[in-house]
């Protein structure tokens, strides 16, 4: 059942378009470079941690294709949500709501990047990896952006799969097949996304409420959101440790996963058990959000470190 008003049509932008053409910086902004950092990093980790080897040029090509695909889907997200972005404080200065770019240019840029990315991946690496990349683009640009986000407070739970594809694709680019390990890497990001994003949503919920996006804090309230943050943090922990448990990694990754997950739980507890005061600056929520980013970077770095150590014979 829909829990919010119908999404604003992408053809009804209120922003006044400034002089064209847009600067290259605006096109770069469409790719969401801050999010892209995490996409590229996890994709590289997927490539480096996978068994076997890949020629450096092909490895770079795979990462480039993943990056272009992520950037293309992000541009399509900007195109579709221009009106919504104009109504939120944290997004109102993006190129489209600020009037620095025509919406159709953002759309065409997104389609172009996405198409080139999939073709490049298919021709240079393989069509299984290309199919996964196409699935990731459609997942984010269509399933999450156009369908889930404006209609259900579970948008982040289901839509979390969009950001979970990069390490899976990177792994498949090397091995050419899908096994338990890359699926677990996908699952780690999938279960990491809800507590990460809901921590953010708690202190920017007024923006979502203003434009009618049914994020969980807006629809179900803070108490439910805090409880769900704790639930998904607890679900994340065994998933993060699973690569070690099944013998896919060594003790380096395993010990890091245990320590990082314990800290994640420790930071989630005060978020889950408190009510926001009137003058509260939401410091525990902001602390959890920032830590969640560090968590994912360090966890995937440990995955690569473990692989390198095993390759060099430093660990059994």
C-alpha positions in Angstrom: 0.0 0.0 0.0 1.3 3.4 -0.9 2.2 5.5 2.1 2.9 8.8 0.4 1.4 11.1 -2.2 2.3 10.2 -5.9 5.8 11.3 -7.0 6.2 14.6 -8.7 6.4 14.2 -12.5 9.9 14.6 -13.8 8.6 16.9 -16.5 7.4 19.6 -14.1 10.6 21.0 -12.7 10.2 24.4 -11.1 13.8 25.4 -11.3 14.6 28.2 -13.7 17.3 27.1 -16.2 20.3 29.3 -16.4 22.5 30.0 -19.3 23.7 26.8 -21.1 25.8 24.8 -21.6 26.5 23.6 -18.1 30.0 23.4 -16.8 31.9 20.1 -16.7 31.7 20.3 -12.9 28.0 20.1 -13.0 28.1 16.9 -15.1 30.7 15.5 -12.6 28.3 16.4 -9.8 25.6 14.4 -11.4 27.7 11.2 -10.9 27.5 11.7 -7.1 31.3 11.6 -6.6 31.1 11.1 -2.8 29.0 8.0 -3.2 31.2 7.0 -6.2 34.2 6.8 -3.9 32.6 3.9 -2.0 31.4 2.3 -5.2 34.9 2.4 -6.7 36.5 1.2 -3.5 34.3 -1.8 -3.0 34.6 -2.7 -6.7 38.4 -2.6 -6.5 38.2 -4.8 -3.4 36.1 -7.3 -5.2 38.6 -7.4 -8.0 41.6 -7.7 -5.7 40.1 -10.2 -3.3 38.8 -12.6 -6.0 40.8 -15.8 -6.6 42.8 -15.9 -9.8 44.1 -12.9 -11.6 43.2 -10.4 -14.2 45.4 -8.3 -16.5 45.9 -4.8 -15.0 44.4 -3.2 -18.1 41.3 -5.4 -17.9 41.1 -4.8 -14.2 41.2 -1.1 -14.7 38.6 -1.4 -17.5 36.2 -3.3 -15.2 36.5 -0.6 -12.5 36.0 2.1 -15.1 32.9 0.4 -16.4 31.5 0.0 -12.9 32.2 3.6 -12.2 30.6 4.8 -15.4 27.5 2.6 -14.7 27.2 4.0 -11.2 27.7 7.6 -12.4 25.1 7.0 -15.2 22.5 5.7 -12.8 23.2 8.6 -10.4 22.7 11.1 -13.2 19.3 9.5 -14.0 18.5 9.8 -10.3 19.2 13.5 -10.5 17.0 13.8 -13.6 14.1 12.1 -12.0 14.2 13.8 -8.6 15.0 17.3 -9.7 11.7 18.7 -8.2 12.2 16.8 -5.0 15.8 18.0 -4.7 14.6 21.6 -5.1 12.5 21.2 -2.0 15.2 19.8 0.3 17.9 21.9 2.0 20.7 19.5 1.5 20.0 19.0 -2.2 18.6 22.3 -3.5 22.0 23.4 -4.8 22.5 20.5 -7.1 22.8 21.4 -10.8 19.2 20.7 -11.8 17.3 22.4 -9.0 19.7 25.3 -9.0 19.0 25.8 -12.7 22.5 25.3 -14.0 21.6 22.5 -16.4 18.6 21.3 -18.5 16.9 18.2 -17.3 17.1 16.5 -20.6 20.9 16.9 -20.7 21.1 15.1 -17.3 18.9 12.3 -18.6 20.9 11.9 -21.8 24.2 12.0 -19.9 22.9 9.3 -17.6 21.7 7.1 -20.5 24.9 7.6 -22.4 27.2 6.7 -19.5 25.1 3.7 -18.6 25.0 2.3 -22.2 28.7 2.8 -22.7 29.5 1.2 -19.3 27.5 -2.0 -20.1 28.9 -2.3 -23.6 32.5 -1.8 -22.4 32.1 -4.4 -19.6 30.5 -6.9 -22.0 33.1 -6.5 -24.8 36.2 -6.2 -22.6 35.4 -8.4 -19.6 32.4 -10.6 -20.2 28.6 -10.6 -20.6 27.9 -12.0 -17.1 29.6 -9.0 -15.5 27.8 -6.8 -18.0 24.5 -8.3 -17.2 25.1 -7.7 -13.5 26.1 -4.1 -14.2 23.0 -3.5 -16.2 20.9 -5.0 -13.4 22.6 -2.6 -10.9 21.8 0.4 -13.1 18.2 -0.6 -13.5 17.9 -1.5 -9.8 19.0 2.0 -8.7 17.6 4.2 -11.5 14.3 2.5 -11.9 13.4 0.1 -9.1 14.7 2.3 -6.3 14.5 5.8 -7.6 11.3 5.7 -9.6 9.3 3.0 -7.8 10.4 2.2 -4.2 11.6 5.5 -2.9 8.4 7.5 -3.3 6.1 4.7 -2.4 7.3 2.7 0.6 9.2 3.3 3.9 11.0 0.0 3.1 12.7 1.7 0.1 16.1 1.6 1.7 15.8 -2.1 2.7 14.9 -3.3 -0.7 16.8 -0.6 -2.6 20.0 -1.4 -0.6 20.8 -4.0 -3.3 21.6 -1.2 -5.7 24.7 -0.2 -3.9 25.7 -3.8 -3.1 26.5 -4.8 -6.7 30.1 -3.3 -7.2 32.1 -5.9 -5.2 30.0 -8.7 -6.8 30.6 -7.4 -10.3 34.3 -6.8 -9.5 34.7 -10.4 -8.3 32.8 -11.8 -11.3 35.0 -9.8 -13.6 38.0 -11.8 -12.4 36.4 -15.3 -12.0 33.7 -15.3 -14.5 31.2 -17.0 -12.2 29.1 -16.3 -9.1 30.0 -18.2 -5.9 29.2 -17.9 -2.2 31.9 -15.3 -1.5 30.8 -12.6 -3.9 27.2 -13.2 -2.8 28.3 -12.6 0.8 30.0 -9.3 -0.2 26.7 -8.3 -1.8 24.9 -9.2 1.4 27.2 -7.3 3.6 26.4 -4.0 1.8 22.8 -5.0 1.6 22.4 -5.3 5.4 24.7 -2.4 6.1 22.6 0.1 4.1 19.5 0.3 6.4 21.4 1.2 9.6 23.7 3.5 7.7 21.0 5.4 5.9 18.4 5.4 8.6 20.9 7.0 11.0 21.2 9.8 8.4 17.4 9.9 7.9 16.9 10.6 11.6 18.6 13.9 11.4 17.4 15.0 8.0 13.9 13.7 8.2 12.3 17.1 8.0 13.6 17.4 4.4 12.0 14.1 3.4 8.7 15.0 5.1 8.6 18.4 3.3 8.7 16.7 -0.1 6.6 13.7 0.7 9.2 11.0 0.6 8.0 8.2 3.0 11.3 7.5 4.7 10.8 5.3 7.8 11.3 8.1 10.4 8.6 10.2 8.6 6.1 7.4 8.2 6.6 5.2 11.3 8.3 7.6 13.7 11.7 7.7 15.4 11.0 4.9 17.9 10.4 2.4 15.1 13.3 3.7 13.1 15.7 3.3 16.0 14.5 -0.2 16.7 15.0 -1.1 13.0 18.5 0.3 13.1 19.3 -2.1 16.0 17.7 -5.0 14.2 19.7 -4.6 11.0 22.9 -3.9 12.9 22.5 -7.3 14.6 21.6 -8.9 11.3 24.7 -7.4 9.7 27.1 -8.8 12.2 26.9 -12.6 11.3 26.8 -11.7 7.6 30.0 -9.7 7.9 31.7 -12.5 9.8 30.3 -15.2 7.4 33.2 -15.0 4.8 35.6 -16.1 7.6 33.2 -18.7 8.9 32.9 -20.5 5.6 36.7 -20.4 5.1 36.6 -17.8 2.3 39.1 -15.6 4.3 41.7 -15.9 6.9 42.0 -14.6 10.5 43.0 -11.1 9.4 39.6 -10.4 7.9 37.8 -12.5 10.6 39.3 -10.6 13.5 38.7 -7.2 11.9 35.1 -8.1 11.1 34.4 -9.2 14.7 35.9 -6.0 16.2 34.3 -3.6 13.7 30.9 -5.3 14.1 31.1 -5.1 17.9 31.9 -1.4 17.7 28.9 -1.0 15.3 26.6 -2.6 17.8 28.0 -0.5 20.6 27.3 2.7 18.7 23.9 1.5 17.6 22.7 0.8 21.2 22.5 4.5 22.3 20.7 5.3 19.0 18.2 2.5 19.5 17.4 3.2 23.2 17.0 7.0 23.4 14.4 9.5 22.5 15.3 12.8 20.8 15.2 15.8 23.1 13.9 19.1 21.9 17.4 20.6 21.8 19.2 17.4 20.9 21.8 17.7 18.2 21.5 14.0 17.5 25.2 13.3 18.1 24.8 9.5 18.6 23.0 9.3 15.3 25.6 11.4 13.5 28.4 9.3 15.2 26.8 6.1 14.0 26.4 7.4 10.5 30.0 8.5 10.2 31.3 5.2 11.8 29.2 3.2 9.3 31.2 4.6 6.4 34.5 3.9 8.2 33.2 0.4 8.9 32.6 -0.5 5.3 35.9 0.9 4.1 38.0 -0.9 6.8 36.0 -4.1 6.4 36.6 -4.3 2.7 40.3 -3.2 3.1 40.7 -6.1 5.5 39.3 -8.4 2.9 42.1 -7.4 0.5 44.7 -7.4 3.1 43.7 -11.0 4.0 43.9 -12.0 0.4 47.4 -10.4 -0.1 48.7 -12.0 3.1 47.4 -15.5 1.9 48.9 -15.0 -1.5 52.3 -14.0 0.0 52.2 -17.0 2.3 52.1 -14.9 5.4 49.0 -16.7 6.7 47.8 -20.3 6.1 
